[in-house]
Structure formats: structure tokens, C-alpha cells
Amino acid sequence: MIQTPGRLQVVATPIGNLGDLGARARAALAAADAVVAEDTRRTRALLSALGLCRPLISLHAHNESARVPELIARLTAGATLALVSDAGTPLLSDPGYELVHAAIAAAVPVEAIPGPSALTAALACAGLPVSRFCFEGFLPAKASERRAQLALLAAEPRTLVFFEAPHRIATMLADLATALGAERQAVVARELTKAHETVYRGTLETLAARAVREENFQRGELTVLVEGAPARSAGADAALLRRAAQLLARELAPGRAAALAAQLTGASRSEAYALVLESLQKT
């Protein structure tokens, strides 16, 4: 007798407001043979609030590779598993990719049950262009790596979206202002859908200052959005800009070198700054 494989259901769960859980997601959690959870304690609390009790299996960044084979074995044997993260949509800066990838390779049906996501919620209320955007997740915690990554994004024309931890938000915003330009419009969405939801809007410079000044700014779950880079000036010559950035970076501080390179070529300061940092990394 040929064994019919089960299903892997990728289930979005509330990011703060229990009322955001859809009927379909609740039904999937109730019917699953087991719920695969990033943090079993948090998921147990969610299930309890829903009046449900299901077997839980932990799957997080430190055990996913080791746990995938046993989960695939259960799926191919006919089990239905529901994959959830701590909050929101799994795989978006959360574990689950290895499991989904392995399930597809094993011909196990993978079904998305959409719902809450801090990414889409922040885009919806930010007031920045959202027809095209670039999701970068969490930037590197190490300062040098974070600044190098931002240098690569300085000329990105799409709206940028990041997640950030509360204890790093002030430093992150300061680095964004330096790398992308202090005048760029940005939004920090804090504690979305929760009782203390707050949406801060302004330039990167003003938001960086508020993050240092206001204690509540550095609390809760944070999503950061930054408007994309302006279109390059028609007078800016790419080869000339790169050469100017390389030469000035040898003699001046990065900010001053970028300002002069931009003035000389007609490019934006953020684009010039990215090339200055690129030049410094190669020396």
C-alpha cells in the first residue's frame, strides 16, 4: 500500500492582538497532529488562549538542521504539521526555511495560511511608497558589518524595511542617517497591534535623536522603514563619481569625502558615501 504524505501548513499567528487570528488559522492549529513552534512556551500560551491543546515540537535557529529529518519522516508518514513562529508569519527573519525546503524536496504538500505580519502591517501605515520595497530583516549586530551592509543599500531606490531589537535601535538609526543621508524620510513602527502601538515618523536625523531622548522608543518590537534613494541626477557620471570617491577617501574623513564627491559630480550624498565606504573597505 502506498503511503499518502501528510501536509506542512505554514500558519501566521498574531503579532500582538489575538483578534487578528483568522478562523482558518485556528482550525489548522486545532486539527494539526502537532504544532512545530519556534518557542514552545509562547505557542503553548497562544493555544491555551484559544482553548486548544496540541502536541508541540520546538524548531528554532539552533536545532532546525538537526530536527528536520525527523519532521520530514513524520510528514511522509502522513502527519499534518502546523509551523508557527513566535509571532507573525514564519520564515520572515524566523526559522522554518530548511523545513519548508526539505518538505518540498520530499514531495510533501506545503500550504500557506496567511495572516498577521509586522512587515506588511508597517508598510500599510507608514505613508512611504510601497509599490516596491526591499526587506532586509535584521542588520548585523556588529557595527562594522552593519555599516558595510548599509553602504551597499545607500543607492537602493525601493523603500527599505528592517526589523531591529530595542537595545540597538538608537545606534541603528544613527548608522542609517550616516550611510543613507540624514534627510531621508523614515518610520519606526513600535509594538504594532498592541496596546502601546506607536508610529514615529520623520527624517533619519530626527528619529535618531528621538531614539536617544525618549525612553519608550527603545522598548518593544520594532519595524523600521526608510524611503528609497532619490533618482540619480542627470548630471552625475558614474565613473567620475567612483573615481572622485576613491581619491577623496584617501585624504578626508568619510563624510567630508562623500560631500565633496557629490558636489563635484552632481550625485546624491548617500550614493557618494556608499562608494567612499566601498573604497575604504578595499584599502
CORRA-V153258 format. One record per backbone hydrogen bond with DSSP energy under -1.0 kcal/mol. CO is the residue of the C=O (numbers start at 1). NH is the residue of the N-H. E is the energy in kcal/mol with one decimal. If there is no record, write none. Layout:
CO&NH&E ; CO&NH&E
//
This chain:
7&81&-2.6 ; 8&111&-2.9 ; 9&83&-3.4 ; 10&113&-3.1 ; 13&88&-2.0 ; 17&20&-2.2 ; 18&21&-1.8 ; 22&26&-2.1 ; 23&27&-2.3 ; 24&28&-2.0 ; 25&29&-2.3 ; 26&30&-2.3 ; 27&31&-1.9 ; 28&32&-1.4 ; 34&82&-2.1 ; 35&57&-2.5 ; 36&84&-2.8 ; 37&59&-2.6 ; 39&43&-2.2 ; 40&44&-2.4 ; 41&45&-1.8 ; 42&46&-1.9 ; 43&47&-2.8 ; 44&48&-2.4 ; 45&49&-2.1 ; 46&50&-1.3 ; 47&52&-3.3 ; 48&51&-1.3 ; 55&35&-2.9 ; 57&37&-2.9 ; 60&63&-1.3 ; 60&64&-1.7 ; 63&67&-2.2 ; 64&68&-2.0 ; 67&71&-1.7 ; 68&72&-2.7 ; 69&73&-2.0 ; 70&74&-1.7 ; 71&75&-2.4 ; 72&76&-2.9 ; 73&77&-1.0 ; 74&79&-2.4 ; 75&6&-3.6 ; 75&78&-1.6 ; 79&7&-1.0 ; 80&33&-2.4 ; 80&34&-1.0 ; 81&9&-3.1 ; 82&36&-3.2 ; 83&11&-2.6 ; 88&13&-2.0 ; 89&92&-1.2 ; 91&93&-1.5 ; 95&91&-1.1 ; 96&100&-2.6 ; 97&101&-3.0 ; 98&102&-2.3 ; 99&103&-2.5 ; 100&104&-2.3 ; 101&105&-2.0 ; 102&106&-1.6 ; 103&108&-2.9 ; 104&107&-1.6 ; 109&8&-2.6 ; 111&10&-3.0 ; 113&12&-2.2 ; 117&121&-2.3 ; 118&122&-2.3 ; 119&123&-1.9 ; 120&124&-2.0 ; 121&125&-1.2 ; 122&126&-1.1 ; 132&159&-1.3 ; 134&161&-2.4 ; 137&163&-2.1 ; 142&146&-2.6 ; 143&147&-2.6 ; 144&148&-1.8 ; 145&149&-2.1 ; 146&150&-2.2 ; 147&151&-1.9 ; 148&152&-1.2 ; 153&156&-1.8 ; 156&229&-3.2 ; 159&134&-3.1 ; 160&226&-2.3 ; 161&136&-3.1 ; 162&224&-2.6 ; 165&168&-1.5 ; 168&172&-2.7 ; 169&173&-2.6 ; 170&174&-1.9 ; 171&175&-2.3 ; 172&176&-2.6 ; 173&177&-2.5 ; 174&178&-1.9 ; 175&179&-2.7 ; 176&180&-3.0 ; 177&181&-1.2 ; 181&184&-1.7 ; 182&205&-2.0 ; 184&204&-2.0 ; 185&227&-2.7 ; 186&202&-1.9 ; 187&225&-3.0 ; 188&200&-2.9 ; 189&223&-2.2 ; 190&198&-2.3 ; 191&194&-2.0 ; 194&197&-1.6 ; 198&190&-3.3 ; 200&188&-2.4 ; 202&186&-3.1 ; 203&207&-2.6 ; 204&208&-2.3 ; 205&209&-1.7 ; 206&210&-2.1 ; 207&211&-2.3 ; 208&212&-1.1 ; 209&213&-2.0 ; 210&214&-3.3 ; 215&218&-1.2 ; 216&219&-1.2 ; 221&191&-2.6 ; 222&164&-1.7 ; 223&189&-3.1 ; 224&162&-3.0 ; 225&187&-2.7 ; 226&160&-2.9 ; 233&236&-1.9 ; 237&241&-2.9 ; 238&242&-2.3 ; 239&243&-2.2 ; 240&244&-2.7 ; 241&245&-2.5 ; 242&246&-2.2 ; 243&247&-2.3 ; 244&248&-2.6 ; 245&249&-2.0 ; 248&251&-1.1 ; 248&252&-2.5 ; 253&257&-2.8 ; 254&258&-2.4 ; 255&259&-2.1 ; 256&260&-2.2 ; 257&261&-2.3 ; 258&262&-2.4 ; 259&263&-2.0 ; 260&264&-2.5 ; 261&265&-1.7 ; 262&266&-2.2 ; 268&272&-2.1 ; 269&273&-2.7 ; 270&274&-2.0 ; 271&275&-1.6 ; 272&276&-2.1 ; 273&277&-2.5 ; 274&278&-2.1 ; 275&279&-2.2 ; 276&280&-2.2 ; 277&281&-2.0
//
